[in-house]
Amino acid sequence: MPTSKFAEEMRANQANWDSRAAVHERSVFYNLREYVENPTLISSTVDWDRRTIGDVNGLEVVHLQCHIGTDTISLARLGARVVGLDFSAESLRVARQLAADTGAKAEFVFGNVLEADRLLGRQFDLVYTSVGVLCWLPDVRRWASSVAACVRPGGRFYIRDSHPLLAAIDYERDDDSVVLVHDYLEDGQGDRYEGLYTYTGDDTPLSSPVAYEWRHSLGSIITALIESGLRIDLVEEHDWVDWQAFPWMVEESKGRWRFPTGHPRLPLAFSLLATKPE
């Protein structure tokens, strides 16, 4: 783990994700058995993202913050030569076992994404990260620098994540009003949360329920990537997100949750594609 003023918070997040991985391994939400039984299965995350990233067959790809590897293995099934990186040893244990059970050719590396360039020691055609990633990181500029260093000249970087606006909304209301209770703009301080259960809906309590999240505005994310030498090719904002962020949201299609018809539309997720100039 990197040494910084946020080392304690990052260690808490590491323990939190270790405890989540133990639950996610058995969860119907991830349904790992289905990946073993169906050799053509592609995760809904990668299935949507490939509309933007295109054909990855034959590309060298690194999947940052890969968690238990369902998206990593999906990229491998699409023909990528893929490496997954994550700071949770328990997540990587599950990912390596899933790769072995499915016969997927995927390598997994332990370490923090803020040090990905040093840990991986090479560059890739595509650096990929998707869904629920940036909120766990205290320093978006350091992240962008690490990301850009992993992209080879002419290569691309892709991210899809929840929109920063979501982090400012009150989740505790019991009606369908969208009320801002947190800063949208970052203040450099991590917010401490203690949630006994993970997002999959499983009723198994987490052994390490404390986690810290940081807010990063869309402007700061884009600027950090530009300052790190990447050229921004595409930024899209989406009126859906991959989970039921509020109980009154409706699932329009598998893994796509929106506000109900008639509710004002807001950006709930974003996607970004960038290139490193040759």
Secondary structure as UniProt FT lines:
FT   TURN            5..6
FT   HELIX           7..24
FT   TURN            25..26
FT   TURN            28..30
FT   HELIX           32..37
FT   TURN            39..40
FT   HELIX           44..53
FT   TURN            57..58
FT   STRAND          60..64
FT   TURN            67..68
FT   HELIX           70..77
FT   TURN            78..79
FT   STRAND          81..86
FT   HELIX           89..102
FT   STRAND          106..110
FT   HELIX           113..115
FT   HELIX           116..120
FT   STRAND          124..130
FT   HELIX           134..136
FT   HELIX           140..150
FT   STRAND          151..162
FT   HELIX           164..168
FT   STRAND          191..194
FT   TURN            199..200
FT   STRAND          210..213
FT   HELIX           218..227
FT   TURN            228..229
FT   STRAND          231..238
FT   STRAND          240..241
FT   TURN            247..248
FT   STRAND          250..253
FT   TURN            254..255
FT   STRAND          256..258
FT   TURN            261..262
FT   STRAND          269..275
//
